[in-house]
Amino acid sequence: MAQKQGVTVDNVVESGPGLAFIAYPQATAMMPLPQFWSVCFFLMLILLTVDTNFVIVESVITTVSDMFPKLFRAPVRHEIFVLIICISSFLIQLTLVTEGGMYVFQLIDFYGSTRVCQNCMAICQCLAVGWIFGADRFSNIIEDMTGQKPSVFFKLCWKYIIPLWSLISIILYLVDYKHLLINDFYIYPDWAYALGWTMTLSSVLMVPLWAAGQMCLTAGTFRQRLSVLCRPAEAPAWRRRKMGEKGTTVELTTFAVRS
């Protein structure tokens, strides 16, 4: 394509939706058996889209159902809840196929899942697993489940390597940050950039806001509350009680003892 257009490769196409829907179809049309490669490419896109939607929808449904099990895990209510989530997502995403949908798509793509979101979540998860819950405790649980204890390298990753690299990645992203431009000439209005950063912070701020809420709801002094919230439950146990003569009902009761 660069040779036919008489330009360098970096000037053929920019990253973004044009890469998948313009550049790659043109590239497959220049290859031997273009129909075969075109079918393979768009089949890959369809499968990737369906798989991604399964993951996103199931993540939302599982999270809400785990928070409110009595409300959403009933047989009929669960199906209705899934239907509401799917219809709501469909109606919201209809904005992406309007005349200005490409601008909305670029805004969501640029700010909705940036390195800031991913790296902040990685740092919080590593701090929770490696330092608050404890890397040794986490390794022992993995050993109980799989029969094999993780190597020391994983402990180093959970406690030091991943948080450090994630923090460096965030700093480099902020240092090299540039406002979103479309085709290097269209500049969004200020309210659009504010909306984009709102999408970014909506996931980043959930962890500190939730932690602050738990600090306010927990009794005791500041040091006592911090000590209680940063210490995992000790010695969790499961008690099973069988009831009935023919059909047995298993009741699982969880309790935790804090020292």
Stockholm file with secondary structure:
# STOCKHOLM 1.0

chainA/1-259         MAQKQGVTVDNVVESGPGLAFIAYPQATAMMPLPQFWSVCFFLMLILLTVDTNFVIVESVITTVSDMFPKLFRAPVRHEIFVLIICISSFLIQLTLVTEGGMYVFQLIDFYGSTRVCQNCMAICQCLAVGWIFGADRFSNIIEDMTGQKPSVFFKLCWKYIIPLWSLISIILYLVDYKHLLINDFYIYPDWAYALGWTMTLSSVLMVPLWAAGQMCLTAGTFRQRLSVLCRPAEAPAWRRRKMGEKGTTVELTTFAVRS
#=GR chainA/1-259 SS CHHHHTSCGGGTCCSSHHIIIIIHHHHHHTSSSHHHHHHHHHHHHHHHHHHHHHHHHHHHHHHHHHHSHHHHCSHHHHHHHHHHHHHHHHHHHGGGGSTTHHHHHHHHHHHTTCHHHHHHHHHHHHIIIIIIIIHHHHHHHHHHHHSSCCCHHHHHIIIIIHHHHHHHHHHHHHHTCCCCEETTTEECCHHHHHHHHHHHHHHHTHHHHHHHHHHHHSCSCHHHHHHHHTSCCEEEEEEEEEECSSSCEEEEEEEEECC
#=GC SS_cons         CHHHHTSCGGGTCCSSHHIIIIIHHHHHHTSSSHHHHHHHHHHHHHHHHHHHHHHHHHHHHHHHHHHSHHHHCSHHHHHHHHHHHHHHHHHHHGGGGSTTHHHHHHHHHHHTTCHHHHHHHHHHHHIIIIIIIIHHHHHHHHHHHHSSCCCHHHHHIIIIIHHHHHHHHHHHHHHTCCCCEETTTEECCHHHHHHHHHHHHHHHTHHHHHHHHHHHHSCSCHHHHHHHHTSCCEEEEEEEEEECSSSCEEEEEEEEECC
//
